[in-house]
Amino acid sequence: MTFTAEWLALREPADARARSAALVAALVGRARRVVDLGAGTGANIRYLAPRLAGVREWLAVDRDERLLAAIGAPAGAKLATLRLDLASRLADVSLAEGDLVTASALLDLVSAAWLGRLAARCAAARADVLFALTYDGRIEWLPPEDGDALVRGLVNRHQLGDKGFGPALGPGAADAAAAAFVPAGYEVHTARSDWALGPESAALQRALLDGWSAAALAVAPESGAALHAWRLRRRALVDAGRSRVRVGHADLAGRMRSTVSGSRYRQG
């Protein structure tokens, strides 16, 4: 699945506000290199670089060379880029002890089988992991409107479709990630990282309305009239500066423990 540079730029401020600073802080001083999977235009790197100031090597991995070309190296550090399709070539990403493997808004797009392979690769390298902004299925609008629950349910069904990695984990991805990394030998910590969008994020709200309406229609074309009416009502609220929406996400950080039997999961 490929995202446009325009969409990535639109969501970047909301992502930065939502992320768990505490999970990142717990990883400071541990990584020699950061490997960013599905790096896009580098928003994850831009967020992490000033918070992991001691890291001097960064690797950005993505299938879209145009997006990779937009990434600048963090100040005082070296940036390498690797163009490949993570869905089929995860094994070609070289990992080593001392790496921090990270991704933003990726895990809800992948399959359980792919996530299992990722956990095994990270564990074999004894790499730390940090996965941010995994969508968890919660969409809460204010003020409420008829159709909100219908659209949320249809969007969450759409999220389970194949996004290029096989049947996607969708809203269950955050729990699936903990379930994959704990048995692999990780101590895992999670925290909510919800988008809380108000009138200042009108452009992003409009983009979400368009995307969610299209996703819902793809799942339930017979509901086209109801979905169209819902979108018009919601769009009017956004245009009037009266719309707020919370979109549920979760962040996850993990580090290897000395033995698999000592692994545990802590929810923040």
C-alpha positions in Angstrom: 0.0 0.0 0.0 1.4 3.4 -1.0 0.6 6.8 0.6 1.1 10.2 -1.0 3.5 12.8 0.2 0.5 15.1 0.6 -1.3 12.8 3.0 1.9 12.1 5.0 2.5 15.9 5.4 -1.1 16.4 6.4 -1.0 13.9 9.2 2.5 14.6 10.5 1.6 17.4 13.0 -1.2 15.3 14.5 1.1 12.3 14.8 3.8 14.3 16.6 1.2 15.6 19.1 -0.2 12.2 19.8 2.9 10.0 20.3 4.1 8.7 23.7 7.2 10.7 24.7 7.7 8.4 27.7 8.1 5.3 25.5 10.8 7.1 23.5 12.5 8.4 26.5 12.9 4.9 27.9 15.0 4.0 24.8 17.4 7.0 25.0 21.1 5.9 25.0 20.5 2.4 23.9 20.5 2.5 20.0 23.6 2.7 17.8 21.4 2.7 14.6 17.7 3.3 14.0 16.0 1.3 11.2 12.7 2.9 10.1 10.4 0.5 8.3 8.0 2.1 5.9 9.7 5.4 6.4 7.7 7.4 3.8 9.0 11.0 3.8 10.8 10.6 7.1 8.2 11.9 9.7 9.2 9.2 12.1 12.9 10.1 11.8 12.1 13.8 12.2 10.2 13.1 15.4 12.8 10.7 16.8 16.1 12.4 15.9 16.0 15.2 18.4 14.8 12.8 21.1 17.5 10.2 20.3 20.3 12.7 19.8 23.1 10.2 20.4 22.2 8.1 17.4 24.5 8.7 14.5 23.3 6.1 11.9 19.8 6.0 10.5 18.3 3.7 7.8 15.1 4.6 6.1 13.3 1.7 4.3 10.4 2.2 1.9 9.2 0.9 -1.5 8.7 4.4 -2.9 11.9 6.0 -4.0 10.2 9.4 -4.4 9.3 9.4 -0.8 12.7 8.3 0.3 14.3 11.1 -1.7 12.5 13.6 0.4 14.1 12.5 3.7 17.0 14.6 5.0 19.7 13.3 7.3 19.4 14.3 11.0 21.9 16.9 12.1 25.3 15.4 12.7 24.2 11.9 11.6 24.4 9.7 8.6 21.3 8.6 6.7 21.1 5.6 4.4 18.0 4.7 2.4 16.9 1.2 1.2 14.2 0.8 -1.5 12.4 -2.5 -1.2 9.0 -4.0 -0.7 8.8 -4.9 2.9 5.9 -7.3 2.2 8.1 -9.7 0.3 11.6 -8.7 1.2 11.7 -8.2 5.0 14.6 -10.6 5.2 16.7 -8.3 3.1 16.7 -5.6 5.8 19.9 -6.3 7.8 19.5 -6.0 11.5 22.1 -6.2 14.3 22.3 -5.9 18.1 22.2 -2.3 19.0 19.6 -1.4 16.4 16.3 0.2 17.2 13.7 -1.1 14.7 10.8 1.4 14.4 7.8 2.1 12.3 4.9 4.6 12.4 1.3 3.8 11.3 2.4 0.4 9.8 1.3 -2.5 12.0 -2.4 -2.2 11.4 -1.7 -2.7 7.7 0.3 -6.0 8.0 -0.8 -9.6 8.4 -0.3 -11.8 11.5 2.2 -13.9 9.6 4.3 -10.9 8.5 4.2 -9.5 12.1 5.5 -12.9 13.4 8.4 -12.8 10.9 9.2 -9.3 12.1 9.2 -10.3 15.7 11.5 -13.3 14.9 13.9 -11.1 13.0 14.1 -8.5 15.7 14.6 -11.1 18.4 17.3 -12.8 16.5 19.2 -9.5 16.3 18.3 -8.6 19.9 17.2 -5.2 18.6 15.0 -2.8 20.5 11.6 -2.0 18.9 9.3 1.0 18.8 6.1 1.0 16.8 4.0 4.2 16.9 0.5 5.2 16.0 -1.1 1.8 15.4 -4.8 2.3 14.7 -6.9 0.5 17.3 -10.5 0.8 15.9 -11.7 3.7 18.0 -13.3 6.7 16.2 -15.3 9.1 18.4 -16.9 12.2 16.9 -18.3 15.3 18.6 -21.0 16.3 18.2 -22.4 12.9 17.5 -24.3 12.2 14.3 -26.5 9.5 13.0 -24.3 7.1 11.1 -21.2 7.4 13.2 -21.3 3.9 14.5 -22.2 2.5 11.0 -19.2 4.2 9.4 -16.8 3.2 12.2 -17.9 -0.5 11.8 -17.5 -0.4 8.1 -14.1 1.3 8.2 -12.9 -1.3 10.7 -14.1 -4.1 8.4 -12.2 -2.5 5.5 -9.1 -2.3 7.6 -9.0 -6.1 7.7 -8.5 -6.3 3.9 -5.2 -7.1 2.2 -3.0 -3.9 2.2 -0.2 -5.7 0.4 1.0 -7.9 3.3 -1.9 -10.4 3.4 -5.1 -10.1 5.5 -4.4 -7.0 7.6 -4.6 -7.1 11.4 -6.4 -3.7 11.4 -7.8 -2.7 14.8 -6.4 -5.8 16.5 -2.8 -4.9 15.5 -1.6 -3.4 18.8 -2.7 -6.4 20.8 -1.3 -8.7 18.1 2.1 -7.0 18.4 2.3 -7.5 22.1 1.3 -11.1 21.6 4.0 -11.6 19.0 6.9 -9.8 20.8 6.4 -11.1 24.4 6.9 -14.8 23.5 9.9 -13.8 21.4 11.6 -12.6 24.5 10.6 -9.0 24.8 9.5 -6.8 27.7 6.8 -4.8 26.1 5.3 -1.5 27.2 2.3 0.2 25.5 0.7 3.6 25.7 -2.3 5.3 23.9 -1.4 7.8 21.2 -4.8 9.1 20.1 -5.3 11.8 17.6 -7.4 14.5 19.2 -8.5 16.7 16.2 -10.4 19.9 16.5 -11.0 22.9 14.3 -7.3 23.6 13.9 -7.1 20.2 12.0 -10.0 20.9 9.6 -8.0 19.8 6.5 -7.0 16.5 8.1 -10.6 16.0 9.2 -11.9 16.5 5.7 -9.3 14.1 4.4 -10.4 11.5 6.9 -14.1 12.0 5.9 -13.2 11.4 2.3 -11.1 8.4 3.0 -13.5 6.8 5.5 -16.5 7.4 3.3 -14.7 5.7 0.4 -13.7 2.7 2.6 -17.2 2.3 4.0 -18.7 2.5 0.5 -16.3 -0.2 -0.7 -17.5 -2.5 2.0 -21.2 -1.7 1.9 -22.2 -0.2 -1.5 -25.8 -0.8 -0.6 -25.5 1.9 2.1 -24.3 4.5 -0.4 -27.2 7.0 0.2 -26.8 6.8 4.0 -23.0 7.2 3.8 -23.3 10.2 1.4 -25.8 11.9 3.8 -23.5 11.2 6.8 -20.5 12.7 5.0 -22.4 15.9 4.1 -23.5 16.4 7.7 -20.1 15.8 9.0 -18.5 18.0 6.4 -20.8 20.9 7.3 -19.7 20.6 10.9 -16.0 20.6 10.0 -16.6 23.7 7.7 -18.4 25.5 10.6 -15.5 24.8 13.0 -17.7 22.7 15.2 -16.3 19.2 14.6 -13.9 17.2 16.9 -12.8 13.6 16.4 -10.7 11.3 18.5 -9.0 8.5 16.5 -7.6 5.7 18.6 -3.9 4.7 18.3 -1.4 2.8 20.4 2.4 3.0 20.7 4.5 0.0 21.7 8.1 -0.2 22.8 10.1 -3.3 23.6 13.5 -4.5 24.6 14.9 -8.0 24.9 15.0 -9.6 28.4 17.7 -12.0 29.4 15.4 -15.0 29.1 12.2 -15.7 27.2 10.6 -16.9 30.4 11.2 -13.6 32.0 9.3 -11.7 29.3 6.3 -9.6 30.3 3.8 -7.1 29.0 3.0 -3.8 30.6 0.2 -1.5 29.4 0.6 2.2 30.0 
